[in-house]
């Protein structure tokens, strides 16, 4: 398996090659982080005395910019708006009571996202637990954010999502 890693477009690039047998990696080769050579926006990093620098440099220059032309716009310009829903998680034996509210934020890209809970207009920053942002395997992500405080009858709750794909924050409301 071969991969290119990029920082800030092609400002810094790294090439990695992994050899896997029987679903276990047994060898990994990777280059040092490299900046584009002169003529493509910057100087070559590293020194001539570094072992295998010219080989590493040529692999990075040959493979990574070519891959970035194909994948770069997909990863840097792509925007997928999240779908957001609120559900009541039934009580469990470890947490008896009326249940908890779960905000499910699904199928968004890129991964950076902010999710906040509100009771009426007041933000609830305590008793909020979130999973890590999880990749779906199709270039989208998901996130679950649980409000650990049981909802109270007669009050409204909102899950607010802010994401680069949205022109304004997206709010989903829940009332009991």
N, C-alpha and C positions, 0 to 999 in steps of 0.2 A: 504494500500500500504506500502510495506517495502522496504527500500533502504539502501545500504552501501555506504559510502563515503570514499575515500582513498587518502592519501597524500604520494607520493614517494613509490609506491607499497603498501605494507602492513605496512610500518613504522608507520603510524598513521591511525587509523580507527575510524569511527563513524557509528552507526546504528540508523536509523530513522524509525519510524512507524507512519503512518498517517491514520486517520480514516475519511473517506469521505462519506457523505450522500447527495444525490440530487446535486451532483457536487460541494459541498462545504465542505471544511475541517473543522471539528468541534473539533478534538483532535489531538495533535501531541506529540509523545514521542520520545526523542532522548537521546543518551548516550553522555557522554563527550568524547573528543578525547582521544583515548587510543593507547598506543604503544603495540607491541606484548609482551606477557609474556616471562620470561626467558625460553630459550630452543628454541625460534623461532627468536632470533636475538636481544632481548633487554629487558629491565626491564618493569615491570607493572607500569603505572603511576597512580597518585591519592593516596589517603590515606585511611586507614581502617575506619576512622571516617566519611568519606563522605557517606551520606545516599544512600542506594541502590547501592553502588559501586559494590558489588559482583554480584548482579543481572545484572547490566549494563555490567560488565566485562564478565560474562558468555555469554550474548547475543552477544556481539561483537566477542568473541572468537569462539562461536559456528557457527554463521551465516556468518560473513564477510569473513574470510579466505576461506571458502568453496566456496562462491560466486566469490571470486577473482580468484580462480583456473580456474573457467569456463569463466569468463569475462575478467580477467586481461590481458591475452595475446591478446585478441581481441582489447582491448583499448590501450595497451602499445606498441604492435608490429605492429599493423595494419597501413598500409600506402595506401592511395588512392590519385592518382594524379589528380589535378584539370583539368577541361576542361576550356579553356579561349577563349573568343570571344570579338570582338570590334564591336559596332554598333553606328550609328549616331542617336541620339535622336532628333526628329523633334522639331523645335521651338514651343514655346507656347505663349499664349497672354502675359504672365508675362515676358517671355524672348524671344523677337523677334530676328531674325537674322538667321544665317545659321545652327543653332543647336549646340549640344554638343556631345562629344564622351563619350561612356559608355563602361567600361571594365567589363564584366560579368565573374566572377570566380565561377565555379559551381562544386558541387559533390566532395569535397576534404575531407581528414581526415589525421591527426588530425587538429584541428581548427587553430593552429598558422600558420600565413601566412603573407607575405609582398607583397604588390602590389605598383608599382611605374609607373608613366607616364614619357615618354621621347618625346622630339621634336628633331628629329635627334639623336645626342648623348648626348644632354643636358637634365638633369633631370628637370622635372617641379614639383617643390614641392609646389608652391602656386596655389591656385584656384583648388585644388583637394579635393573632398568630397567623403567620403566612408560611406556606411551603416555599422552597426555592423555586425560581423560575425553571420550568422543566421543558426541555425540547421534545417536540412531538415526533421528530424524525422526518417531517415534511417541510422543513424550513419555517415552522411556526412554533410557538411556545404556549404554555399554559401556566396558570398560577391560581392557587386556592387560598383565600384569606378568610379565616374564621373569627367571628366575634364571640369571644368566650363568655361574655355576660349574657344571661338569658334575656330575650326580648320581653318587654312589659306590655300588657294590653293597653290599647288606646294611644300608644306612641308610634311614630313612624321612624323607620330606619332607612338609610340609604348607603349604597356602596358606590363610591365615586372612583372612576378610572381616568387617569391622564396618560396619554400615549402620543407619540409623534405622528401617528396616522390620523388622529382626531383633531378637528378644528377647535373643539372646545371639550372640556371634561364631559364624560358620559356618566350619567347617574341612573341607577336602578333603585326603585323604592320598594319597601316592604312594610305592610301594616298588619297588625293583628287585630 
